Amino acid sequence: KQTELPAAHDASTLDALRAEVDECRNCPLWADATQAVFGEGPADARVMFVGEQPGDKEDIQGRPFVGPAGALFDRAAQEAGLERDKVYVTNAVKHFKFEPRGKFRLHKTPGPTEIAACRPWLEREMATLRPRLVVAMGATAARAVMGRVVKIGETRGSILQRDGEPDVLVTVHPSYLLRLPDEDRKRAEFSRFVEDLRLAAPFAK
Ligand code: URA
């Protein structure tokens, strides 16, 4: 039973997990990354946000969602009535996957093998945090959280209840919004993202 897990809401367990993740060699991504990027937020947070993987800025700073996607996430979360420092934010894959291109490092989407290799960390992170709601942002996060391929368009916008597991809300990844070329579309999709996040707000209270 969930409530009998001794590790629940335990900051020191999260710290120990963070140290373990930094030594992870479950897949080759560690070799080129600066460091592992573990989740961040209060150990008693009721809502856990899951992204894809650290980007360039996150890899350097060792913190999740501190780059452009993070700024957009912060803005959307605030508009939806969520405070960033009251929620827990993490990623499905803990090391940055990229392709060197001159002096830049271009993001590469993690594949099924990397998602699977990293999934035990996410599971332990969830088991320790015991959130009421997990918000999976994008296909990688949704796959890692649900353990199967999930179609975002069909699944987003409603709370999925699961037996003995935290509820799940699937939505788009903030980077998707950043990549949209059309400003009107961007505004419309941002509003939709905020609407999705509004469903998470009551869980954080
Ligand atoms: N995108 C993610 O999925 N996670 C981050 O931490 C940053 C960008």
Boltz pocket constraint, residues with backbone or C-beta under 6 A from the ligand:
constraints:
  - pocket:
      binder: B
      contacts: [[A, 51], [A, 52], [A, 53], [A, 54], [A, 55], [A, 58], [A, 63], [A, 64], [A, 65], [A, 66], [A, 67], [A, 69], [A, 70], [A, 90], [A, 91], [A, 175]]
      max_distance: 6.0
